Amino acid sequence: MRVPGFSPIDPSGIGPSGRTKFPRDVPVLALIAFCVMLGFGVVAPIIPVYASTFGVSEFAASAVISAFALMRLVASPFLGRVVDKLGPRTVLAIGMGIVAVSSALAGLSQSYLQLLLLRGIGGVGSAMFSISAMTLLLGAVGPELRGRASAFFNSGFLIGSISGPALGGVFSAISMSAPFFFYAGTLALAGIVGLALLSKPKPTTAGDDEAAPTQALRDVVRDRRFQAACLINLANGWSASGMRSAMLPLFVAATMYSIPAEAARWTGIAMACSALLQAVVINPAGAAVDRFGRRLPMIAGSLLAAASVMAIPFTSSIIPLIVVLCFNAVATAILGSAPAATVGDVAGPNGSRAIAVFSMCSDVGSIAGPLACGALASMVSYQAAFATGAILWLASALVASTISRHFGDGGGGGIG
């Protein structure tokens, strides 16, 4: 199959300068991801504080965050069909429009219930964006570039998430509503960029040599490669929300710094160091996924993630914690591209329904992780809470190790 945008005599996707030759849609999607995460990074720390201004409890304030993730999960099973019917480019623009409008209205909320409902609606739009963007990304490149393309796309998310919180303090100083308006603006910009620059779908015929078959969903879910990718995505959502976002700040406050402001400051520094290293490693990791295949990176990344997550509650000062988080950043960089590339290998370039299932696994982890980890930390120990993530990562490594070497260890996309 010829991949649009590549010379048939250059299957590696590497140009004369030694740089990766991506089709235009890949950098455009990375720019969109940056805009989305820049705005989200500004508004995310403000949401529970803004909710508390309506006089609700801490639990109710946190529920605003959960509502967003819950509606992503609820909407995802239906969105594969929507993407197939309307096309991923259209669904991406509609999804970002929904999040933009709901975010702007959230900044004008007059009650807690309005804020809760609007953030829930935003979750539906977020799921539309995620599934359609991944469908476009995996369809834009062939197997030999899926690891690098996934890493490049995720680097847009990562750089945006690093930059966003730095701007959050500036906008929150203006007003509690200002971050929501900024978020709406970045989403509107991303939607315009998507409609203007993303390739328009081309009609294909049965004899078109650029049309690639899409596997039936029932066949995809039986494939061990897809099962491993989904389990890794579940563990990733669990660790990101349950370990890093929920447990890490509490662990630092409980064991290292008794003053809340100091605990928050050093937690932020530690997480920033981890994020910066991940930004450095993520693209080389994507190249390794294309060169060595999907199986070995998924096994190695899962084992490194398990070891680093389990080591966190045994650190007693900030420097060892930063070192452990840096190891975790390397694992996260590897696992940011290998599972997504695997889904593309299994489902084909138009596998939006399989991508919806893959996305749901992360959402399940993001919702269940903080609840389970919080309960275990309260009733047992921080070690028990972090052990849940380590167990999931070990299970991921085990499932990945059962993938046939024919599919997982060969170069050129890991398809043997």
N, C-alpha and C positions, 0 to 999 in steps of 0.2 A: 504494500500500500504506500502511495506517495503521500507524504505529510505536507500540506500547503505551507509555503514559505521556506521550504528547504530544497536544496539541490539534491537530486537523486544520487550524485556521486559523493555527497558529504553526509552520510547517514549519522555521523556522530553529533551533528549540530554544532560543530566547532568551526568558526570562521578562520580566515587566514591570519587574523591578529591573535588567535588563541582564545578569543572570547566566545561565549555561548551565543548562538544565533537563535533567538526566540522569535516566533511570530509576534506581530504587533499586539495581539490580544493579551499576551502574558504580561508585559510591562504595564499595559493599561489597567489590567485587573489588579496588579500590585499597587498602582497609584490609587485606585478606588479603595483598596483595602487600607492603605495609609490614611486616606481621608476619613473613612469610617471609624477606624480605631483612634485617630487623633481626637475626634469629637467625643467618642465613647470614653476615652481616657480623661477628658475634661469633666464629663458629667457623672461618671460612675462613683467617685468618692462623695459627691454632693447628694446623691439620691436619698440615702437613709437620713441624713441630716435635714434635708428639705422635707421629707415625710414627717419627721418629728416635730416640725413647726406647726403641724395641725393638731398637736396635743395627744398623739397616740403613743403606745408603748414601744419599747425597743423591738419586741417581736413583730408588731404590726409594721414598724418602719422597715425591718428586714424583709417582710413579706413582699414589699414592692420590688425588691431585687428578684425574689423567687418567682413572682408573677411573670416577669419577663422570660425567665428560663423555662417555666412551666408551659407557657403558651408557645414557645418555640417547639417544645416536645410534642404538644398536642397537635400543632399544625403540620409538622413534618410528614406524617404518613400520607397526607393528601396532596402534598406539594409536588411529588414526583410526577403525578398525572398532569398537574397544572403546567409544569415545565414542559412536559411532552406536548401539550396542547397549544400553549401560547408561545413557546420558545424561551430559552434561558435568558436571552438579552432583554426581552420584554418583561419577564418576571423579575429580573434583577432590578430594573428601573422602577417597577411598581413597588417592589419590596422596600427599596430605599425611600421612595416617596411616602409610603405608609409610616416608616420610622421617623422621617423628617417631620411630617405633619403632627404625628402623635407626640413627638418630643417638644415641638413648639407649643402645642396646646398644654402639655404637662407643665411647662414653665408658667402657664397662666391659670393653673388649677386653683380652684377656690375651696376644695375640700380634699380630704384624704382619699375618699372613694373615687373621685375624679382622677387623681394621680394614679391610683392602683389600676383602674380600668385602662387608662391611656398607656401605661407601661406594658400592660398585658397585650394591647393591640400592637404596640411596638415590637413585642416578641414575635408576633406572626410575621411582620415585615422583615425582621431579622432572619428568620428561618428561610423566607423566600430569597433573600439576598445570598445567604450562605450556600444553599443548595444549587441555585442557578449559577453562582460564581464558580463553584467547584466543577459543575457540569461544563461550563465554558472552558475552564482551564484545562481539564483532562481531555477535552475534545480538540483543543488547539494544537496539541503536540502528540508525537508518537511515543511508544514505550521507551525509546532511547533517551528521551528528555524529560520524562514525567517527574523524576526525582528532583532535577534541577529546577523545573518549572514550579513544582509545589513549594520548594524552598524559597524561590524568589518571591512567589506570591505571599508566603507566610512572613517573609522579611518585611513586606509592607505593613502587615498587621503589627509586627513586633516593633518597628520603628515608630509607628503611630501610637502604640500603647506606652512606649517610653516617653514620647514627647507630650502626650496628652496631660498627664497629671501635673507637669510643670506649668502648663497654662491654666490648669484648674483653679489654682489659688488666685490668679489674676482676675479671672472672670467672677469667681465667687465673692471677691472683694467688692465688685460692682453691685451685684445683687445675687440672691439665691436663684433667681430665674435666668440670669445671663448665661450660665453654662448650657442650659437646655436650648436656648436660642442659637448659641454657637454650634452645638451638636446638630441642630436642624440645618444650619447653613452648610456645614461640611458634608452632610448627607445629600443636600440638594446639589452641591457642587459635584459630588461623586456620581450622582444620577445623570447629570448633564454630560459629564465626561464619558460615562458608559454609553449613553445614546449616541453621542457624537463620534466616538472613536472605536468602539467595539465593532468587529466585523458583522455585517448583516448576514443572516442565514442565506445560504445558497440552495436552491432546489436541487435535489438529487434524484436520479433515476436508478432503476434496478441494475443497470449496466455501468453505472458510474464507478470508476476504479478508486475514487476517493471516499466512497461510502463504505463504512466499516460496520460489521454486524454488532448488534447489541444483544447481550445474553439475557435470557428470561430471568426474572428476579428469583424464581424458585431454584434455578440452577446456580445463580450467584450465591445465594445464602448457604448452599450446600458445599461450596468450595472452601477448602481449609484456608486458603490464602485470604479470602474475604473474612472468614471467621476470626483469623488472627488480627487482621486490620481493625475490625470492629471492637475486639476485646482491648486492643491497645488504645483505641479512641475512648472507650469507657474508662480505662485506667487514667488516661490523660485528663479527661474532664474531672474525674474524682480527685486526682492529685492537684490540679490547678485550683479548683475551688475548695476542696476539703483540706488539702495540705498547705498550699502556699497562701491562699487568700484568707482562710478561716483560722487554721491552727497555728501557722507560723507567727503571726503577731501576738497571739495569746501566749504561745510558748515563750517567746522572748520576754514578754511582760512578766510572766510568772517565774522565770528562772534566771534572768540576766539583769533586768532593769526594773526597779520597783516604781520609778517615776514614769507615769504614762507617756509624757512627752518624749522622754529619752528613749523609751521602748519603741515608740512610733518612729522616731528619727532613725534609730539604728536598724530597725526592720526595713525601712525604706532604703537605706544605704545598701544593706545586704541584698535586697531584691533588685536594686539597680545594678549592682555588680554582676549579678547572675544574668540579668536581661542583656547587659552590654556584651558579655561573653557569648551569649546565645546569638546575638546579632552578628558577631564576628564569625561564628562557627557554622551558622545555618546553611549558607550557600555551599561551602566545601562539603558539608554533610550531604546535601542534595546531590552533588556530583558523585560522591562515593556510592550513594544509592543506585545511581545509573550505571556506575562502573562495576560494582561488585554484586548487584542484584538486590532484591528486597529482603530475602530471608535472613542473611547474616546481620545486616544493620538492625532489623527488628529484634533479633535475639540479643545482640550486644547492647542496643539501646535500652531494651527492657530490663536486662540484668543490671546495667549501670543505674537506671532509674530506681530499681528496687533497693540496691545497696545505698544510694545517696539518700533516698527517702527514709530508710530505716536508721541511718546514721544521725539524722537531724536531732531527734530527742535525746541523743547521748552527747551532744556538744554542750559545753559549759561556759563558753564565752563567744564573743561575736566573731573573732577571727576564724576559729575552726568552723563556725557556722557558715561564714562566707565561702570558705574553701569547699565545704560540702555542697552548698548551693551552686557553686561553679561546676562541679561534677554533674549535678542535676541539670544544669543548663546545657551541657554537651549532650546528655541523653535526650533532653527535650528537643534539641536541634535535629538530632538524628530521626527522632520519632515524629517530627513535624512534616517529613516528606515521604518516608518509606511507606507508611500505611495508606496515604492518599494515592501515591503512585500505584500501589497494589490494587486498590479499588478500580483505578482506571484500567489496569491490565486485565482484571477479571471481568468487569462489567462492560467494557468497550467505551468509546468516546461519547456515547449518548445515554449513559447509564444513570439517568437522573433519579430513578426510583431506588437503585442501589445506593446512590450518594445520600439520599434522604435517610435510609436506614443507618448508614455510616454516621451521619450527623446526629441522629437520635441517640446513638450510643454515648456520644460526648455529653449531650444534654442530660441524659439519665445520671451520668457520673457527676455532673455539675450540681444537680438537684440533691441527689442522695448523699454525696460525699460530705458536705458540710454538716448535714443532720447526723449522719452516723458517726463522724469523727468528733463532733461536739458532744454527743451523748457518751461516747467512750472516754473522752478526756475528762468529763465530769464524773463519771461513775467508776472508771478504772484508772487510767493514766494516760499521759501524752504518748508514752511508748506504744500503748495499745492502739491509740488513734492513728499514729503514723504507720503502724504495722499493717493496717487495712490496705493502704496504698502499696506497700511492699508486696503483700500477698497477690494483689491484682497484677502487679508488674511481673512477678514470678510466673503466674498463670499465663500471662501474655507470652513470655519467653518460651514456656513449655509448648503452647499451641503453635507458635511460630517455628519451633524446632521440628515439628511434625510435617511441615510443608516439604513436598518433594523437592530434592535438590535440582531436578530438571527445571522446575519453575522458579526456584529461588536464588540460586547461586551464580548463574551465568551472567556475564557482562551484557552490555547493550540493552539495559532495561530489565535485567533479571528474569528474562523469559526463556532462558536456556538455549 
